[in-house]
Amino acid sequence: MRRVAVDDPGDPRLSPFLNLRDTSMRAAREPAEGFFLAEGALTIRRALAGGYEPRAVLATERMLVELADLDVTAYVVSDRVLESTTGFPVHRGALASFSRRPVPDPQALLAGAARVVVLEDLVDTTNVGAIFRAAAALGWDAVVLSARCGDPLYRRAVRTSMGAVFSVPWTRVAHRTGIDVLHRAGFTVIALTPSGSVEIGSVELLSRRALLVGSEGPGVSRRWLDAADIAARIPMHHEIDSLNVAAAAAIGLYALA
């Protein structure tokens, strides 16, 4: 590790780590500039294991103990400079910037998958990360996101997924043609919706299946629901009509695993 002491929060070398709580700025800037951030030693190592190329680490000296073996430049700062740069007290450990990779072609990715979860317009990156974590834990092959879904490599999604966004392959599809792409690849699309005609536990486990979940609140859109092969529901009690999308997706992933 190459340590470089930095004592000015305005140093341009710290620019990738600037104002981490400015969600809209970060969401626009990181994909445009081709990088993302990972937070904490475990997540940083999982990004490395996933084949992502590190750019730099930002940390106090005490945070670097678990990362000393890495071949990367570390900008070493005080707690004051770290908080001034990021915009909040950092407690989870070092931050690292990584280069993004091109998003895989959907057809190429789906050709090697048998079980995929499809996210339609989920904007909350915490939910996106939680679903990646469930997909990894339950052995699913890939995640397909609509074009308007939140960024799986946004810091909050990375953290919530416990780094699963680095181990589960993912791609994006256009909203207009997304279901068609899945059908052409031979997938049976199972939409998870409170209005489903069958219970999720009774769905026949076909060899190639895609679990579709919709955005927070509205759920699966009418366009995608009509194009799905099966509409399935989770049985509810005590007058509860729906669950948080990440919780519902985890149940669906388990039921169809």
C-alpha positions as CSV (number, residue, x, y, z in Angstrom):
1,M,0.0,0.0,0.0
2,R,1.3,3.4,-0.9
3,R,0.4,5.9,1.8
4,V,-0.1,9.6,0.9
5,A,-0.8,12.0,3.8
6,V,-3.4,14.6,2.9
7,D,-4.4,17.4,5.3
8,D,-6.6,19.6,3.1
9,P,-10.3,18.4,2.6
10,G,-10.3,20.5,-0.6
11,D,-7.4,18.5,-2.2
12,P,-8.7,17.5,-5.6
13,R,-7.4,13.9,-5.1
14,L,-10.2,13.5,-2.5
15,S,-12.9,14.6,-5.0
16,P,-14.4,11.1,-5.5
17,F,-15.2,11.0,-1.8
18,L,-16.8,14.4,-1.5
19,N,-20.2,15.0,0.0
20,L,-21.4,11.4,0.3
21,R,-24.8,12.4,1.7
22,D,-25.7,14.4,-1.4
23,T,-27.7,11.6,-2.9
24,S,-28.7,13.2,-6.1
25,M,-25.3,14.5,-6.9
26,R,-23.6,11.2,-6.1
27,A,-26.2,9.2,-8.2
28,A,-25.5,11.4,-11.2
29,R,-21.8,11.8,-10.8
30,E,-20.5,8.3,-10.1
31,P,-21.9,6.5,-13.2
32,A,-21.0,9.4,-15.4
33,E,-17.4,9.4,-14.1
34,G,-17.2,5.6,-14.1
35,F,-16.5,4.8,-10.5
36,F,-18.2,3.7,-7.3
37,L,-17.4,3.6,-3.6
38,A,-17.1,0.7,-1.2
39,E,-17.1,1.2,2.6
40,G,-15.4,-0.9,5.2
41,A,-12.7,-3.6,4.9
42,L,-15.0,-6.5,4.2
43,T,-16.9,-4.8,1.4
44,I,-13.7,-3.5,-0.1
45,R,-12.2,-7.0,-0.2
46,R,-15.4,-8.3,-1.7
47,A,-15.2,-5.7,-4.5
48,L,-11.6,-6.8,-5.1
49,A,-12.7,-10.5,-5.1
50,G,-15.4,-9.6,-7.7
51,G,-12.7,-8.3,-10.0
52,Y,-13.3,-4.6,-9.7
53,E,-10.2,-2.4,-10.1
54,P,-9.4,-0.2,-7.2
55,R,-8.6,3.5,-7.7
56,A,-7.8,4.8,-4.2
57,V,-8.5,4.4,-0.5
58,L,-9.5,7.2,1.9
59,A,-8.9,6.5,5.5
60,T,-7.4,7.5,8.8
61,E,-4.3,5.6,9.9
62,R,-6.1,3.4,12.3
63,M,-8.6,2.3,9.5
64,L,-5.8,1.0,7.3
65,V,-4.7,-1.8,9.6
66,E,-7.0,-4.4,7.9
67,L,-6.1,-3.2,4.4
68,A,-2.3,-2.8,4.7
69,D,-1.6,-5.7,2.2
70,L,-3.6,-4.1,-0.7
71,D,-1.7,-2.8,-3.8
72,V,-3.4,0.6,-3.9
73,T,-2.8,4.3,-3.1
74,A,-4.2,5.3,0.3
75,Y,-4.9,8.9,1.1
76,V,-4.4,9.1,4.9
77,V,-6.3,11.8,6.6
78,S,-7.3,12.9,10.1
79,D,-10.8,12.4,11.5
80,R,-11.5,16.1,10.9
81,V,-10.5,16.0,7.2
82,L,-12.4,12.7,6.7
83,E,-15.6,14.2,8.1
84,S,-15.1,17.5,6.2
85,T,-14.6,15.6,2.9
86,T,-17.4,13.0,3.2
87,G,-19.9,15.3,5.0
88,F,-20.5,13.0,8.0
89,P,-18.5,11.0,10.7
90,V,-17.3,7.8,9.1
91,H,-17.5,4.9,11.5
92,R,-17.6,1.8,9.2
93,G,-14.0,2.0,8.2
94,A,-12.0,3.0,5.1
95,L,-13.6,4.1,1.9
96,A,-12.3,2.9,-1.5
97,S,-13.1,4.1,-5.0
98,F,-13.3,1.5,-7.8
99,S,-13.7,1.6,-11.5
100,R,-17.0,0.5,-13.0
101,R,-17.2,-2.2,-15.6
102,P,-19.5,-2.1,-18.7
103,V,-23.0,-3.4,-18.0
104,P,-23.2,-6.9,-19.6
105,D,-25.4,-7.5,-22.6
106,P,-28.7,-8.9,-21.3
107,Q,-28.9,-11.8,-23.8
108,A,-25.3,-12.9,-23.1
109,L,-25.9,-12.8,-19.3
110,L,-29.2,-14.6,-19.5
111,A,-27.8,-17.4,-21.7
112,G,-25.9,-18.7,-18.7
113,A,-28.6,-18.3,-16.1
114,A,-31.5,-20.5,-15.0
115,R,-33.0,-18.4,-12.1
116,V,-33.1,-14.6,-12.2
117,V,-34.8,-11.9,-10.2
118,V,-36.1,-8.9,-12.1
119,L,-36.5,-5.5,-10.5
120,E,-38.9,-3.1,-12.2
121,D,-38.2,0.6,-11.3
122,L,-37.0,0.1,-7.7
123,V,-35.6,3.6,-6.8
124,D,-34.6,2.9,-3.2
125,T,-31.1,1.6,-3.3
126,T,-31.5,0.1,0.1
127,N,-34.1,-2.2,-1.3
128,V,-32.0,-3.0,-4.3
129,G,-29.1,-4.0,-2.1
130,A,-31.2,-6.1,0.2
131,I,-32.6,-8.0,-2.8
132,F,-29.1,-8.7,-4.1
133,R,-28.2,-10.0,-0.7
134,A,-31.2,-12.4,-0.7
135,A,-30.5,-13.5,-4.2
136,A,-26.9,-14.3,-3.3
137,A,-27.9,-16.1,-0.1
138,L,-30.5,-18.3,-1.9
139,G,-28.4,-19.2,-4.8
140,W,-30.0,-17.3,-7.7
141,D,-28.0,-16.7,-10.8
142,A,-28.5,-13.1,-11.8
143,V,-30.4,-9.9,-11.3
144,V,-32.1,-8.0,-14.1
145,L,-32.9,-4.3,-13.5
146,S,-35.2,-2.0,-15.6
147,A,-33.5,1.1,-16.9
148,R,-35.0,3.3,-14.2
149,C,-33.9,1.1,-11.2
150,G,-31.6,2.5,-8.6
151,D,-27.8,2.0,-9.0
152,P,-26.7,-1.4,-7.5
153,L,-23.2,0.2,-7.1
154,Y,-24.4,3.2,-5.1
155,R,-22.8,3.1,-1.7
156,R,-26.0,2.4,0.2
157,A,-26.8,-0.5,-2.1
158,V,-23.3,-1.9,-1.7
159,R,-23.5,-1.7,2.0
160,T,-27.0,-3.2,2.4
161,S,-26.1,-6.1,0.1
162,M,-23.0,-6.9,2.2
163,G,-21.0,-6.8,-1.1
164,A,-23.4,-9.2,-2.9
165,V,-23.6,-6.7,-5.8
166,F,-20.1,-7.8,-6.6
167,S,-20.8,-11.5,-6.7
168,V,-24.2,-11.8,-8.3
169,P,-24.1,-10.8,-12.1
170,W,-26.5,-8.1,-13.1
171,T,-27.7,-6.3,-16.2
172,R,-30.3,-3.7,-17.3
173,V,-33.1,-3.9,-19.8
174,A,-35.3,-1.3,-21.4
175,H,-38.7,-0.9,-19.9
176,R,-40.5,-1.3,-23.2
177,T,-38.8,-4.6,-24.2
178,G,-37.6,-6.1,-20.9
179,I,-40.1,-8.9,-20.6
180,D,-39.6,-9.7,-24.3
181,V,-35.8,-10.2,-23.6
182,L,-36.6,-12.6,-20.8
183,H,-39.1,-14.6,-23.0
184,R,-36.7,-14.8,-25.9
185,A,-34.1,-16.3,-23.5
186,G,-36.6,-19.0,-22.5
187,F,-37.7,-17.7,-19.1
188,T,-41.1,-18.1,-17.4
189,V,-41.8,-14.7,-15.8
190,I,-43.5,-14.9,-12.4
191,A,-44.8,-11.5,-11.2
192,L,-45.1,-11.1,-7.5
193,T,-48.2,-9.1,-6.7
194,P,-50.9,-8.9,-4.1
195,S,-53.5,-9.5,-6.8
196,G,-51.9,-12.7,-8.0
197,S,-54.2,-15.6,-8.9
198,V,-52.0,-18.3,-7.4
199,E,-50.0,-18.6,-4.2
200,I,-46.2,-18.3,-4.6
201,G,-45.7,-21.6,-2.9
202,S,-47.8,-23.5,-5.4
203,V,-46.0,-22.2,-8.6
204,E,-44.5,-25.1,-10.6
205,L,-40.7,-24.8,-10.5
206,L,-39.9,-24.7,-14.2
207,S,-36.3,-25.0,-15.3
208,R,-35.8,-21.4,-16.3
209,R,-37.7,-18.9,-14.1
210,A,-37.6,-15.2,-13.5
211,L,-39.2,-13.7,-10.4
212,L,-40.5,-10.1,-11.1
213,V,-41.0,-7.6,-8.4
214,G,-42.2,-4.0,-8.8
215,S,-41.4,-0.6,-7.4
216,E,-42.1,0.5,-3.9
217,G,-45.7,1.4,-3.5
218,P,-47.2,0.8,-7.0
219,G,-45.8,-2.6,-7.4
220,V,-45.4,-4.3,-10.8
221,S,-46.7,-2.0,-13.6
222,R,-49.7,-3.0,-15.6
223,R,-47.6,-3.3,-18.8
224,W,-45.2,-5.8,-17.2
225,L,-47.9,-7.6,-15.2
226,D,-49.9,-8.3,-18.4
227,A,-46.8,-9.6,-20.1
228,A,-45.8,-11.9,-17.3
229,D,-46.7,-15.6,-17.6
230,I,-47.8,-16.1,-14.0
231,A,-49.1,-13.6,-11.3
232,A,-48.4,-15.0,-7.9
233,R,-49.2,-13.7,-4.4
234,I,-47.9,-14.2,-0.9
235,P,-50.7,-15.3,1.5
236,M,-51.4,-12.6,4.0
237,H,-53.1,-12.5,7.4
238,H,-54.4,-9.9,9.9
239,E,-55.6,-7.6,7.1
240,I,-52.0,-6.9,5.9
241,D,-52.2,-6.4,2.2
242,S,-48.5,-6.2,1.2
243,L,-44.9,-6.3,2.4
244,N,-41.8,-4.2,1.9
245,V,-40.5,-5.1,-1.6
246,A,-37.2,-6.5,-0.3
247,A,-39.0,-8.7,2.2
248,A,-41.5,-9.9,-0.4
249,A,-38.7,-10.6,-2.9
250,A,-36.9,-12.7,-0.3
251,I,-40.0,-14.8,0.4
252,G,-40.5,-15.2,-3.4
253,L,-36.8,-16.1,-3.9
254,Y,-37.0,-18.8,-1.2
255,A,-40.3,-20.2,-2.5
256,L,-39.0,-20.5,-6.0
257,A,-35.4,-21.6,-5.2
